């Protein structure tokens, strides 16, 4: 992976300043990032100057004519480049470190083509919350001849959690961007299987009480923001929301955690009054009984406690490290949740509440 990324880095560019500048290499053929010919999924702060995301798993798509287009980025404050995948016409995903301001994307032939750019990883331990950001993706435009999008109505799915949701250590057992892959994590796998629109928000070390790495607030305080000062799009139209929090709150007592988790669920419900909400038991069981109790107390028929006991097995290679699922583990979680999301809610109960000192 590293060799591919370093070789490809000569083609790529990225990242995020406090106020992204206008496209310096502009011209009549530069499409602004807020143009409707560019379709976004996930948490993107969008203006005429830039589209900014700090979340692994975020993605964008566009169509163009001709042999090539150029994706333009602001890299002015970058210290830790994000990693992205680029797929042309549904072909293989090519990995790039986004460390330069211009990425040429070539296609075979001069006809009509499609491009998907997905964020593989935004490193969780660099500042990605308070501008000037040290990591993230800041798109300042697309140079080329873009075509209109075809509106498609999709199931709307949102996933909120910690580094597990982010895809940290999905590929190998070191906490680096090379080992992380948001597109190999269960949110992306589920959205792709269900042909759904995806919002994937995961922040390393974050809990409902504990703040995350990279300057990120605790879950309830971070909700509703792309990053500090940039309000996120509403989840009002979400069909289903999956919450996977609690692993990093092992040090907090039951009463404190219960109050914070209740506030988190209440905020999700207020933002998405019609969504089905799946409250997952953390895979290591931390605060499982507390989460189940909060769900029962709220007595909301569209909030479901999901008991994940037995879903993953370290002896079968489902983890990299103590708490982070491997790509195989994420696949197993995705298969379970695809089945649940596709069916009516079912009542479940937790089986044990082991704790962990490891950070997800």
C-alpha positions, 0 to 999 in steps of 0.5 A: 500500500505505501509503495502505491501511495507514494508513487501515486502521490506525484499525481495527487493533491489535498487539504484544508485551511481555515478559509479555503482560497479560491481556485488558483488555477481556475478558468472557464472549464473549472467547475466549482465545488458547490456545482450540482454536477458534483454529487456528494455523500457524507459530511461535506462542508460546501461553499463556492470555494471548497468542499471539505470533509474530515471523515473517512468514507465520505465520497463524491461522484461526477460525470465528464466527457473527454480523455481526462479531468483534474481534481483540484485541492487546497493543501495549504495547511496539510501536514498529514495527507489524507488518502483517497481512492479514485475509480473511473467508469466503475473500474478498479480503485486506485489509491492516492495520498492527497498531498498536492493541489492537482490530481489528473484523472484519466479515462480510456477514450473520449466519450462519457465517463464516470468518476467516484472519489472515496476517502480511504482515511483521514488520520485520526490523530492529526487536527481535523476539527479546528481550522486550520486543519492538518488533515482532511480533504478540501476540493476546490474544483474540477477542471474539465467538461462535466455532465449533469447528474441523473437524480436518483432516490436512494435509501438514506443511511447514517452511521455514527461512531468511533475509530471502528466506524472510521475503519481504523486498522481494518487492513492491518494492526498498526494505527496508521493511514496505510492500515486504515480504510473507511471503505472497508468498514461496515458502513460503506459495505452496508450502503453499497449492498443496499444501494443507499446514500451514505453518511459515515462519521467515525472519530478515533477515541471518541465516546459519548463522554470522552472527546476524540483524537484530533480535537474532536468533541464528544459525540453529542457535541460533535453531532450536527457539525462537519468540523468546528464552524461548519454546520452539517446537513440535516439527518431529517430525511435519514431512513436509518441511523446506526450508533456505535458508541461506548467502547471509549467510555469504559472509564465512566460510571454507569450513571454518567454514561447512561445520562450521556448516551440518553442525550445522544439518542435524544439528539439523534431523534430530534434531528431525524424524527422518522428514522429508525435508530439502531443502538449497537452493543459495542463489540467488546461489550462495554456499557452494553446493559446501560445502552439496553436500559436507555433504549428500553427507558425511551420506549421509542418503537423506532429505536432498537438495541442491537445485541452484537454478542458473538458477531466477531471472534478474535480466534477467527481473525475478526480483529486487528489488535484488541478492539478494531475489526479486520476487513473480515470482521467488518464484513461479518458486521455488515452482513448482520446489519444488512439483514437487520436494516432490511427487516422490521425491528426486533427486541434483543437483550444484552449478554454480559457487559465486559469492559475494555481499556483500549481505544476505538 
